[in-house]
């Protein structure tokens, strides 16, 4: 890449970080109460909420990892973009109930919803906090690793310097403004991602002629060996429903992003941030449309890279994760600027989301569940301290422990699904769901999420472990709830459940 191009990309990325920092500092004056700082409760319109929710989920994995998987393994991962519709489903299925919780009780965190639904059961709250925090910390480290590596390679500085420079600033403005600054900065970063998506999607059709031309080119060439010595297997088999992955794995890749979206903290916490409950459908629509654009960007980037290789325009890629960058490099400087900025925006938005979620779970929800009382006026200061510590530790771990980051990043999404479904999805959709059922479901989730990290345990199945863990947690929650007495609901909670 020419030095002048690197400078332009670096300047554009620096400007984006500066704007995000300015938004965070400006938002500090609005984060004056615990509800505002921890939850941004009932403060924002549907556009900001929708863009923020999309940006929190469409992480660096979405923009870099998904194109890489499609390039490497074929068509199956294309179905991932259908998770855009899952946002609308999330708001339709859960939105009214989650937002209504903020009308019957002071809600500023997921732990507060847990308290209202399950009679202030501290064990449930503690287990939920630990499980979700595990998933959040895993994703946080993975985003920092991706963003730091990107900038370190771009401007030739050590990754640890890039990490503290970029994510240190993110930690500062997020700690100062909490979820208010986090949500607004994520909305801005989400806009950058959507802009890049629209431009590159149009470019894909202009350059390649559309999917018909791409599929013809890829299916007509069995394999290509480049001057770099790398051989890429192509052919029609890459384009069938499963691609080259086993059917069970491909099915999981389709189901987990779509179903799992419903229980992600990025969705749940944004539902009670909507100012007017009547704007929930609009927020769901904004999230669905913008995520579909970003998801389609990931798909066209992968197929563009395959087309470039199949037509002999570029050599086969050394690594699948280079797919989106290969497409941008072919298009030229304007595409390179947008792609690098979009990938960094994805890493920043997801990192700030999981940083605030993790610190809130540890400093507010878990401490309360353990009986540690913190005065309301001190809660924000305690959370800021946790955020600074957590941010610094995550930066160091993400740079110097690549194996741990890979492991945590891989199991993060499934961990969040297994920790949120019993409490929030089952708990809010099914009146028969009770404390004993949720408690047992969370215990199963915690045990089978920690076992693979602490031991060499694996399920005897072709399906990923987190898929089975989530299924077991949900099944146990249902069975135990049916076998134990029904929980008595307060009149207000009963009204919420009937929405």
N, C-alpha and C positions, 0 to 999 in steps of 0.2 A: 504494500500500500504506500503511495507517495507520501512524503513527509507533510506536504501542504494539506492533504486530505486528513491525516491524523490530527493536525492542529485544529482544523475546522470542526471535526467530530468532538475533540476534547473541549473546545470552546462551547459548543452547543450543549454538551452534557453538563459542563460547569454551570451554564446559565440555568439549566433545568434544576440542578441541585440548589442554586442560589434562590430561585423562585420558590421552591419547596420550603427552604429554610425561612424565607420571608413570610410565607403563609403561616408557618408554625409559630413564628414570633408574634404575628398579628393576632393569631387565634388565642394566644395566651390570656388576653384580657377577657375572653369569653369563658375560659375554663376556671371559673371562680368557685363553683360548688362541686361537691363530690359527684352528683349526678351528671354534671356537664363534663367534668374531667375524666371520669371513668367510663361514661357511656354515651356522652353527647345526646342524652335522652330528649326526644321530642324537640329537636333544634333545627333540623335541616329539611330542605325540599327534596323532591324525588330525583332531580337531576344529580345533585351532589351525592345523595345516598346510593343511587344506581351506579354511577361511575366508580364510587369508592368500593362498593361491594364487588364489582367486576374486577377492579384492579387488585383487590386483595386476594382473589382466587386465581386470576390469570397471572401466575408468577413467572419467574425466569424459566421454569420448567416448561410452561406453556409455549413460550416463544422460541426456546432453544431445544428443549428436550423432546417435545412432540414432533417437530419437523425431523429431528434426528431419528426418532423411532420409526416414523413413516418411511424415511429414506432407507433405513437399515432393514426394516422388517415388513414393509409393504402396507397394504391398504387398511388393515384392521384398525389402526389408531386413528384413521380418518373419522371414525364414529365419535371420537372424543368431542368434536365440535358440537355434537347434539346436546352436550351439557349446557349450552346456552339456553335451551328450552327449560332446563331444570331450574333455572333461576325463577322463571315465571311460575313454574310449578311450586317452588318453595314459598313464594309470596302468597300464592293462592291457597296452599295447604296450611301454612303456619302463620302467615303474616298477621292476620287479624288477631289471632290468639296471643302472639308474642307482643304486639303493640298494645293490646288491651291490658296486658299485665301491668304496663306502665300507668294505666288509668286507675288501677285498684290498689297499687302499692308503689313505694319509691323504688324504681328499677334503675340500676346503673351498671349492672354486670350480669353475666349468666348465673352466677351464684345467687343473686337476688331472685331470679325467676325460679331457681331450684328451691329456695326457701319457701316461696309462696305456694308452689305446687305440692311440695312434700313436707309440709308442717315443720319447717325449720330443722329437718333431720340433718344433723351435723356430719354424720358418717357418709351419707350420700353426697353431701356438698364437698367433703374432703376428697372422696374417691374421684368425683367428677373433676375437681380442680387438678388433681395429680395427673389423671389420664390426659385431659385436654392440654395441660401444660407440657407434657411429654411431646405431644404432637406439635404444639406451637414452637417449642424450643428447637425441635428437629427442622421444621420449616425455616425458622429464623436463621439457623446456622447455614442451611443450604442456600438461602437467598444472599447472605453475606458472602459466602464462598463464590457464588456465581458473579456477583457484582464486582467483587474485589479482583477476581481473576481477569474479568473483562477490561477493567481500567488499567490494571497492572501491565497487561500485554499491549494495550493501546499506547500508553505513554512511557513504557519501560521503567517502571518503578517497582520496588518489592511489594508483593501482595499485602503484607501487613501494613505498610504505609498507606496503600490504597484503601484498605479496610478501615483504618482509623480516620482517614481523611474524609471518606464518603459516609460511612455508617456511623462514625463518631459524630458528625454533624447531624445526621438523622436522629441519633439517640438524644442529642441536646434539644432539638426543637420538639421532638416527641415527648420527652420528659417534661418540658416546660408547659406544653399545651394539651397533653393527654389525647383523648379521643377526638376532641374538637379539631386540633391541628392535624391529627392523624387522618381524620376523615376528609378534611378539605385538601390536604396535600395529596392524598390518594386519588381524589377526584381529578385534580390537575394532572397527575401522572397517568391516570386512566385515559384522559383526553389525548395525551401524547401517544398512547398505545393505539387508540382508535384512529387517530390521524395517520399514523404509520400503516395501519391495516388497510384503510381505504386507498391510500396511494399505491401500496404494493399489490393489492388485489387487482386494481385497474391495470397496473403495469404487467401483471402476469398474463392477463388476457390479450393485451396488446402485443407482448413479446412472443408468447408461445402460440397464440391462436386459439387458446382454450383447451379444455380437458381432452377433447377428441384427438387433437394433435399430439398431446402429451402421451396419452394411452397408446396410440399407434406407435410412437417412437420407442416407448419403453418395452412394449410387448414384442416388437420386431427384433430386438437385439438380446440374445441369450446372456452375454456378458461383455464387459468392456475392460480392457487393461490399459492403463494410462502410462505416460512417460515416467511418472513417479513410481512405477512398479506396483501400484495398487490395482487389484481386480475387483470390479463390482458386478455381482450377479443381478441380472435384470430378468426380462421375460414375462410372460403372461401370468405365471404363478405368483408374482409379486403383487398382482392387482386383484386377486380374488378376495372373497370376504374376509378370510383369516390371514391373508398374507403368508409369511413364512413362520409365524409363531404358532405354537400349539393352540388348538381351538379353545381350550379352557382358559389359557392366559389371555387370548384375544377377547373372549367373552368378558373376562374380569375388567380389562381395560375399557370396555364399553359401559359396563354396569356401574362400576365404582365411581367414576366421575359424574355420572348422571344422578344416581341415587344418593351418592355421598354428598352432593352439593346441598341437599336439603338440610343436613345437619352440620354444615361447616360454620365455625364462629363468624367468618366473614359475612355470612348471610344472616345468622341469628342476631348478632349484635346490631346490625344495620336496620333491622325491622323496627326496633324501638327507638331508633334515631330519627325516624320520620316525624316531622312536626305535626302534620295533619293526618289522622288515620285514613281519611278518604284518599290520600295520595299514595297509599300502598300499591294499588294496581299500576300507577304510573312508574313508581320506583322499580317494580318487578319488570315492567316493559323496558325501561331504560337499561337495566342490568342484562336482560335477555338479549336485546338487540346489540348492545356494545360487546358483550362476550361472544356473540355469534360472529361479529366482525373480526375480533381478535383471534377467535378460533379458526376462522376461514383463512386468516393471514398465515397461521401455522401450517395449514393444509397446502395452500398454494406455494408457500416457500419450499416445502418438501418436494412437491411434484415439479416445481420449476428446477430444482437441483437435479432431480432424476432426468428431466428432459435435457438439461445441459450436458449431463454425462452421456446419455443415450445418443445424442446427436454429435458427440465428439467435440463439443464446444469447450468443455473443461475436462480435466483429468478426474477420475473417481476420487471421492473425498477420503482422506485418511481416517476421519471420524465422522459419524453421522451428525453430531452436534454442530458441524460446520455448515449444514445445509442452508440455514437462513442467511448466514454471512456470505456464502457462495452466490446466492441469488442477488443479494444486495451489491456485492462486488461487481457482478456482471452488469447491473443496471447503472452503476456509476455513483458519483459522490452524493447526490441528493438522496438516493436510497440508502447509502451507507450511513449518512447522518441520522436518518429517521430510524433505521433498524437498531443502531447502537443506542440511540436515545430511548427507544421503546424497550429494549432489553433491560437497560439500566432502570427505567421507570418501573418495569415489572418487578425487579428485584427490590427497589426502594419501597414500593407500595406494599408488597407482601411482608417485607421485613418490618415496616412500621406497624402494620396490623398485628403481626405476631408478637412484636415487642410489647405493645400495649396490652394485648390479651394475656401474655405470660406474666407481666408484672402485676396486673390486676388480679389474676388468679392466685398468685403467690402472696401479694401484700394485703389483699382485701378479703378474697373468698376463703383461701386456705387458712389464714390466721383466724378469721371469724369461726370457721368450722372447728378449729383446735381450741377455741375458747380464749384466744388472745384478744383482749379488747383494746382497740385503738380509738382514741377520741376523733370525732369527725373532722375537727380542724387539723389534726395531724395526719390523717389518712393520705392526703395528697402528697405531703412531704415524704412520707414513708414510701409511697409508690414511686416517687421520683428517684429516691435513693436506690430502690430495687432495680429501676429501669436502667440507671447508669451502670450498676454492677452487672446486670444481666447483659446489657449491650456490650460492655468491655469483654466479658467472658466469652460471649458468643463470637465476637470478632477474632479473638485469639484461637479459640477452638476451631473455627471455620478455616483458618489459615494453616494451622499446624497439625490438624488431625483430619486429613482427607477421608480416611476410612470411616471414622465416626460420622462425619458429615454425610457421606454416601449412605450409610446405614440409616441414620436418623431421617434424612430426606426421603428415602424410599418408603419408610413405614409411617411417615407423618400423617398423610391423608387418611389412611386406613385407621390409624389410631384415633384421629378426631371423629371418624364415623362411629367407631365402636364406643366412644365415650359420650357422644351427644345423642345418639339414637334412643337409648333407653330412657334418658332423662327428658329430653326436649321433644323428640318426634313421637315416641310412644306415649310419653307423659302428657303431652298436650293434645294428642289426637284421640286417645283412648281413655275414657273415664275409669274403666276397670283397672287400669295400671295403678299399682299401689307402691308403697314404700318398700315392702319386702321384695317385690319383684324387681324393682329398679336397683336395690342394693345388691341383690344376687347377680343381676346382669352386669353391674359395674365391677363386681369382684372378679367375674369371669374375664371381663375385658382387661382389667389391670394385670391379672396373672399371665394371660396369654400375650399381652403386649410386652411385658418385662422379660419373660422367659427367653425369647430370641435374642434379646440384648445381653442378658446375663449368662446364657448357656448356648449350647449348640442345638437347642431344641428346634425342630421343624415339624409341621404337620405332615402326615403321610398322604399327601395329595398333590396333584399337579397345580391346584389353585394356590394363589399367594396366601400366606398365613393371615394377613390382615383381613382378607375376605372371609375366611372361616371364623376368625375371632369375632368379627362384626355379626355374622350370622348366629354364632353361639350366644353372644351377649343378648341379642334381640329375642332369640328363642327362649333362653332362660328367664328373661324378663316377663315374657308372655305366660309361660308355664307356671312360674311361681305366683304371679298375680292372680291367675285363675284358681290356684289351689289355696289361696289365703283370703281372708275377709276383705271386702271392698272398702276402700278408704272413704271416709265421710268428708265431703267438700263443703266449704263455707258458701253462703249464698252468692257472694261476689265471684268466687272462683268457679262455682257451678255455672254462672252466667257466661264467664269467659269460655269455659269448655263447650258450651252449647253454640258458640258463634260459628 
